[in-house]
Amino acid sequence: MHESIKDKVVVITGGGRGLGRAMALGLTEAGAKVAITAAREGGELQKTAADCAAIGGVDCVLPLQADVTNVDDCKRVMDEAKSKWGHLHVVVNNAGRGMTYVDPDFVKKRPAFWSIPTETWGMMIDTNVNGVFNMAKAAVPHLQAEGWGRIVNVSTSLITMQRRGYAPYGTSKWAIEGLTMIMAQDLEDTDITVNALLPGGATDTAMIPGAVGDKSRAGADGNLFEPVIMVPAIQYLVSDLSNGKRGDRYVAKLWDLDLPPEEAAEKVRFPIKRDRQY
């Protein structure tokens, strides 16, 4: 798996912390070149870049300040990654805004949809949904030129999409999965695949109230997973082992490290599309 990842050029949005940081480090360890973006957290972005460089050398990482809601920023990210390494193979749409923007204590308070400021709703949909569209749209011409590519959209558990009080976040992730399926079908005549990847539960990131690393914190379903849980699945999706796999959702927590990657991937892969037409 790792051999086919070597020198793949990967753009990871929201790459300065949390799941994005974990995936950046995991792909760097596998030999990829990673361009990581953040809209605001410049210090975290530089720290992750330094940690990637410590693993793969200074040429393996490109930190870029960029906002996924800004179309020009998205185009610039793709152009700069291509300019630095001569290629662009993968986009991981990880950047997102969580429920703490609605209420810092949302796990306990569960704000009703009518209490959510319209501006907050718009901000979350703009980042979580439009940001995925913007980055994928900017990437596709480059991926088509390569003749091979991956778009991976980070999603969430079905129960979270439907949970009471999670209106803007849950809604945005429903939209991402629908968009993932449409993208996958639009690109089905190419060697560019589109899939969704999710942890399978709340993770120890800034998306959850409280300080990252505080062991007393919990998500709505209990204890938190570590962000590194995403690494085996994202390595598989970036590798040639996932050729032809499209339109699915991969649940990272179900990955069995004792199995060969292809077998492990089949156990965590679930179709997004349903057969019924109503």
C-alpha positions as CSV (number, residue, x, y, z in Angstrom):
1,M,0.0,0.0,0.0
2,H,2.7,2.5,1.0
3,E,4.7,1.9,-2.2
4,S,1.9,3.4,-4.3
5,I,1.5,6.3,-2.0
6,K,5.2,7.5,-2.4
7,D,5.4,10.9,-4.1
8,K,1.6,11.2,-4.5
9,V,0.7,14.9,-4.1
10,V,-2.1,15.4,-1.6
11,V,-4.0,18.6,-0.6
12,I,-5.6,18.4,2.8
13,T,-7.8,21.2,3.9
14,G,-8.0,21.9,7.6
15,G,-4.6,20.3,7.8
16,G,-3.3,22.2,10.8
17,R,-5.0,20.3,13.6
18,G,-7.3,17.4,14.5
19,L,-8.2,14.9,11.8
20,G,-6.4,16.9,9.1
21,R,-3.1,16.9,11.1
22,A,-3.3,13.2,11.7
23,M,-3.9,12.4,8.1
24,A,-1.1,14.7,7.0
25,L,1.4,13.0,9.3
26,G,0.1,9.6,8.3
27,L,0.4,10.2,4.6
28,T,3.9,11.8,5.0
29,E,5.0,8.7,6.8
30,A,3.8,6.7,3.8
31,G,5.9,8.9,1.5
32,A,3.3,11.4,0.1
33,K,3.9,15.1,-0.5
34,V,1.2,17.1,1.4
35,A,-0.1,20.6,0.9
36,I,-2.0,21.5,4.1
37,T,-4.3,24.4,4.4
38,A,-6.0,26.4,7.2
39,A,-8.1,29.5,7.1
40,R,-6.9,31.1,10.3
41,E,-4.9,28.9,12.6
42,G,-1.4,29.8,11.2
43,G,0.6,28.7,14.3
44,E,-1.0,25.2,14.2
45,L,-0.5,25.0,10.4
46,Q,3.2,25.8,10.8
47,K,3.6,23.3,13.7
48,T,2.0,20.5,11.6
49,A,4.2,21.4,8.6
50,A,7.3,21.2,10.9
51,D,6.3,17.8,12.2
52,C,5.7,16.6,8.6
53,A,9.1,17.9,7.6
54,A,10.7,16.0,10.5
55,I,9.3,12.8,9.0
56,G,9.7,13.3,5.3
57,G,12.1,16.2,4.9
58,V,11.5,19.9,4.1
59,D,10.4,19.2,0.6
60,C,7.5,16.9,1.6
61,V,5.1,19.6,2.9
62,L,3.6,22.9,1.8
63,P,1.6,24.9,4.4
64,L,-0.9,27.4,2.8
65,Q,-3.2,29.9,4.4
66,A,-6.4,29.5,2.4
67,D,-10.2,29.7,3.0
68,V,-12.2,27.0,1.3
69,T,-15.1,29.4,1.0
70,N,-13.0,31.6,-1.3
71,V,-12.9,30.3,-4.8
72,D,-9.7,32.1,-5.7
73,D,-8.0,30.6,-2.6
74,C,-9.0,27.1,-3.7
75,K,-7.6,27.6,-7.2
76,R,-4.4,29.1,-5.7
77,V,-3.9,26.0,-3.5
78,M,-4.1,23.7,-6.5
79,D,-1.8,25.8,-8.6
80,E,0.8,26.1,-5.8
81,A,0.9,22.4,-5.1
82,K,1.2,21.6,-8.8
83,S,3.9,24.3,-9.2
84,K,6.0,22.9,-6.3
85,W,5.8,19.2,-7.1
86,G,4.7,19.1,-10.8
87,H,1.7,17.0,-10.0
88,L,-1.6,16.9,-8.1
89,H,-3.2,13.6,-7.3
90,V,-5.5,13.8,-4.3
91,V,-7.7,16.3,-2.5
92,V,-8.9,15.5,1.1
93,N,-11.8,17.8,2.0
94,N,-11.5,17.9,5.7
95,A,-11.9,21.6,6.6
96,G,-15.2,22.1,8.5
97,R,-16.9,24.1,11.2
98,G,-18.6,22.3,14.1
99,M,-21.4,22.8,16.6
100,T,-19.2,24.9,19.0
101,Y,-20.0,27.8,16.6
102,V,-23.6,27.4,17.6
103,D,-23.1,26.8,21.3
104,P,-19.9,26.2,23.1
105,D,-21.7,23.5,25.2
106,F,-23.8,22.0,22.4
107,V,-23.3,18.4,23.6
108,K,-25.5,19.1,26.7
109,K,-27.7,22.0,25.5
110,R,-28.7,20.7,22.0
111,P,-29.9,24.1,20.5
112,A,-33.1,24.0,18.5
113,F,-32.9,24.9,14.9
114,W,-35.0,28.0,15.2
115,S,-32.7,29.4,17.9
116,I,-29.7,29.3,15.5
117,P,-28.6,32.7,14.1
118,T,-29.1,32.8,10.3
119,E,-25.5,34.0,10.0
120,T,-24.2,31.0,11.9
121,W,-26.2,28.6,9.7
122,G,-24.8,30.3,6.6
123,M,-21.2,30.2,7.8
124,M,-21.4,26.5,8.5
125,I,-23.0,25.5,5.3
126,D,-20.6,27.8,3.3
127,T,-17.6,26.1,4.9
128,N,-18.8,22.5,5.2
129,V,-20.6,22.2,1.9
130,N,-19.6,25.0,-0.4
131,G,-16.0,24.5,0.6
132,V,-16.0,20.9,-0.5
133,F,-17.5,21.9,-3.9
134,N,-15.0,24.7,-4.3
135,M,-12.0,22.6,-3.6
136,A,-13.2,19.7,-5.7
137,K,-14.1,21.9,-8.7
138,A,-10.6,23.6,-8.5
139,A,-8.9,20.2,-8.3
140,V,-10.7,18.2,-11.1
141,P,-8.9,19.8,-14.1
142,H,-5.5,18.9,-12.5
143,L,-6.7,15.4,-11.7
144,Q,-8.0,14.9,-15.2
145,A,-4.6,16.0,-16.6
146,E,-2.9,13.4,-14.4
147,G,-5.3,10.7,-15.6
148,W,-5.7,9.5,-12.0
149,G,-7.0,11.0,-8.8
150,R,-8.8,10.9,-5.6
151,I,-11.3,13.1,-3.9
152,V,-12.0,12.2,-0.3
153,N,-14.7,14.1,1.6
154,V,-14.7,13.8,5.4
155,S,-18.1,13.1,6.7
156,T,-19.7,12.0,10.0
157,S,-21.8,9.2,11.5
158,L,-25.4,8.8,10.3
159,I,-26.6,9.2,13.9
160,T,-24.9,12.6,14.1
161,M,-26.5,13.8,10.9
162,Q,-29.9,13.1,12.4
163,R,-29.3,14.0,16.1
164,R,-31.6,16.4,17.8
165,G,-30.0,19.8,18.1
166,Y,-27.3,19.3,15.5
167,A,-29.2,21.1,12.7
168,P,-26.5,23.0,10.8
169,Y,-23.7,20.4,11.3
170,G,-25.8,17.3,10.6
171,T,-27.4,19.0,7.6
172,S,-24.1,19.9,6.1
173,K,-22.8,16.3,6.4
174,W,-25.9,14.9,4.8
175,A,-25.3,17.3,1.9
176,I,-21.6,16.2,1.7
177,E,-22.6,12.6,1.3
178,G,-25.1,13.4,-1.4
179,L,-22.5,15.5,-3.2
180,T,-20.0,12.7,-2.8
181,M,-22.3,10.3,-4.6
182,I,-23.0,12.8,-7.4
183,M,-19.3,13.6,-7.9
184,A,-18.5,9.9,-8.0
185,Q,-21.0,9.3,-10.7
186,D,-19.9,12.3,-12.7
187,L,-16.4,11.0,-12.7
188,E,-17.2,7.3,-13.2
189,D,-15.8,7.2,-16.7
190,T,-12.4,8.3,-15.4
191,D,-9.8,7.0,-13.0
192,I,-10.7,9.7,-10.5
193,T,-12.6,8.3,-7.6
194,V,-14.7,10.1,-4.9
195,N,-15.5,8.6,-1.5
196,A,-16.5,9.7,2.0
197,L,-14.4,9.0,5.1
198,L,-15.6,9.4,8.7
199,P,-14.1,8.5,12.1
200,G,-17.2,6.6,13.2
201,G,-17.6,8.6,16.4
202,A,-16.6,11.8,18.0
203,T,-12.8,12.5,18.1
204,D,-10.5,14.4,20.5
205,T,-10.4,17.6,18.4
206,A,-11.5,21.2,18.8
207,M,-14.9,20.2,17.4
208,I,-15.9,19.0,20.9
209,P,-16.4,21.4,23.9
210,G,-13.4,21.7,26.2
211,A,-9.6,21.4,25.7
212,V,-8.1,18.9,23.3
213,G,-6.5,16.1,25.4
214,D,-8.7,16.6,28.4
215,K,-9.6,13.0,29.3
216,S,-12.8,14.1,31.1
217,R,-14.4,15.2,27.8
218,A,-16.9,13.1,25.9
219,G,-19.0,13.3,22.8
220,A,-22.7,12.6,22.6
221,D,-22.0,8.9,22.3
222,G,-19.4,8.6,25.0
223,N,-15.6,8.5,24.9
224,L,-13.6,10.2,22.2
225,F,-11.4,8.5,19.5
226,E,-7.9,9.8,18.8
227,P,-7.6,11.5,15.4
228,V,-5.0,8.9,14.3
229,I,-7.9,6.5,13.8
230,M,-8.2,8.0,10.3
231,V,-4.7,7.1,9.1
232,P,-5.1,3.5,7.9
233,A,-8.2,4.3,5.9
234,I,-6.8,7.5,4.3
235,Q,-3.7,5.6,3.4
236,Y,-5.8,3.0,1.6
237,L,-7.9,5.5,-0.2
238,V,-4.8,7.4,-1.4
239,S,-3.1,4.2,-2.6
240,D,-3.6,2.2,-5.8
241,L,-5.3,-0.5,-3.7
242,S,-8.5,1.6,-3.9
243,N,-8.5,1.9,-7.7
244,G,-12.1,1.7,-8.9
245,K,-13.7,2.1,-5.5
246,R,-16.1,5.0,-5.7
247,G,-19.3,6.4,-4.1
248,D,-18.8,4.7,-0.7
249,R,-18.4,5.8,2.9
250,Y,-15.5,4.3,4.9
251,V,-15.8,4.1,8.7
252,A,-12.4,4.5,10.2
253,K,-13.0,3.0,13.6
254,L,-13.9,-0.4,12.1
255,W,-10.5,-0.8,10.4
256,D,-8.8,-4.0,11.6
257,L,-5.0,-3.6,11.6
258,D,-4.6,-7.4,11.8
259,L,-6.1,-7.8,8.3
260,P,-4.4,-7.1,4.9
261,P,-5.4,-3.6,3.8
262,E,-7.8,-4.7,1.0
263,E,-9.7,-7.0,3.4
264,A,-9.8,-4.4,6.1
265,A,-11.1,-1.9,3.7
266,E,-14.0,-4.1,2.6
267,K,-15.1,-4.4,6.2
268,V,-15.3,-0.6,6.7
269,R,-16.8,0.2,3.3
270,F,-20.5,1.0,3.0
271,P,-22.4,2.2,-0.1
272,I,-23.9,5.7,-0.1
273,K,-26.4,5.1,-2.9
274,R,-29.6,3.3,-2.1
275,D,-31.4,1.1,-4.6
276,R,-34.9,2.5,-4.0
277,Q,-35.9,5.6,-6.0
278,Y,-38.2,7.1,-3.4
